Amino acid sequence: MPRGVRAASRRPPSPPSGLPSELATALTSAVTAYLESLDGHPTSGLYDLVLQEIEAPLFRLVLAYTEGNRSRAARLLGLSRETLLKKLARHDLR
């Protein structure tokens, strides 16, 4: 198979004509609910909070999909294996 064809097949499908993906819709809904729950109270660190909430379940799902194969999981996620291992350790998912 030609190299460009294989690389293109690894990309996740794009949502049709500018519509948000289901993931973007779910994230928008969750972050909106979180911000509304603040009721004006100051907060910080939303970016880190969102990453923490998303990364661990994402890694669990991808590792289950790859049957625990960390090299395949890293490729699927578009990360180096070393970066994935560091992130797994950070989330106690060794």
Secondary structure, DSSP 4 states (H G I P E B T S, - for coil): --HHHHHHHHSPPPPGGGPPPHHHHHHHHHHHHHHHHHTT-----HHHHHHHHHHHHHHHHHHHHTTT-HHHHHHHHT--HHHHHHHHHHTT--
